[in-house]
Amino acid sequence: MRDRPLIGVSTYLEPARWGVWELEAALLPAGYPRLVQAAGGLTAMLPPDDPAYAAGVVARLDGLVIAGGPDVDPSRYGAERDPRCGPEARARDGWELALIEAALDSGTPLLGVCRGMQLLNVALGGTLVQHIEGHAEAVGVFGRHGVKPVPGSLYAGLIGEEVSVPTYHHQAVERLGAGLVPSAYAGDGTVEAVELPGPGWALGVQWHPEMGVDVRVMAGLVGATS
């Protein structure tokens, strides 16, 4: 049996409580490693670190997932902060942007989830809409809506049909980054997936596959590592 591909997944670094402890912790919703495992991979957690180490870290991975999380700092894409934009997460922004750059430079298969898709867009010079309605059920509650693939896209090759996906976001792609193309849309026209055509494998999805049971997107990433 061959070794399972090592998939790095970026994480939160937040105060947390478990048992008798209340300490800062590297946090990753369990759905991510479960989905990686179901797709045949092994998860390595990548909490925020010095961006100077990103290229060396990515060189040791077979694939990279930039996980969901807080809003991207609008200064990263040259915008004024909307009052509805969430708190800054500068350490994650810097670390994850460096990871994305290293993955793109090295051709390491890359999947961006929600915030991760938005960061991929920003890394390539794109911008974000800082607030939209209708893509979250309520605070802390995932909703669902349909996502329609763009025919001929990488995403369409993985899924091939309109599906209902778990969703929780209030920001979205505005101007696409250099080279990125849309690969799926929601019914209201929101870009729900983007990809970078070329010899590598780079896909971003605006929804949260780790909150569902459909393994096909993650299986596409793991399959691209072989």
C-alpha positions, 0 to 999 in steps of 0.5 A: 500500500502506497503512502497516503499523500500529505495534505497541509491544511491551514488553521486558526490560532485562537483561545480555546477551552477543553477539559480544565484548560483554557489556552491558545490553540491551533484549531481546525474543524474536524470536517477537514481531516475527515474529508481528507482521510475519506479522499485518501490523504493524510492531514498536516495542520498548518497554523499561522507562522512566519511567511518566510517559511512558507515555501519550505513548508509547501515543498514538504507537502503533496497538496495544500488546502487553505481553510475557511475562516475570518474575512480577508483584510480589505487593505490586502486588495486596496479597499476601504473597510466596510463596517460589516467586514469582520475583525482583522486576522493579519497573521493568517492573511500573511501566512496563507497568502505566502502558502498560496504563492508557494503552491502556485510557484511550485505547482503543488495542487491547491484547494481554497475553501471559502476564505481560501478561495477569496485569498486565492483571488486576492493573491492574484490581484483580485478584489472582494465584495465585502458584504452580500446577503443570502449565503448564510442561514443565520449567525453560526448556522450553515445554509444550503443552495445550489451551485451550477458548474461552468461546462468544460471547467475543472470543477465540472469535470469533478462534479458534472451536475448542479448540486446543493452545497453547505454554505456560510459566507457574507463576502464574495469575488468581485474582480477576478485575479489574473488568470482565474476563471469562474467554474461555478455560480450560485443561482443569484450569479455569485461566483461560487468556484474559481480555477487557474487553467494551466499545467497545475491544479488550483481550485477555489470553492466558496462553500464548505465541502467539509460540512457535507459528505460529498468527497469529490472536490477533495478527491480531485485535490488528492488525485492531483498529487499522484 
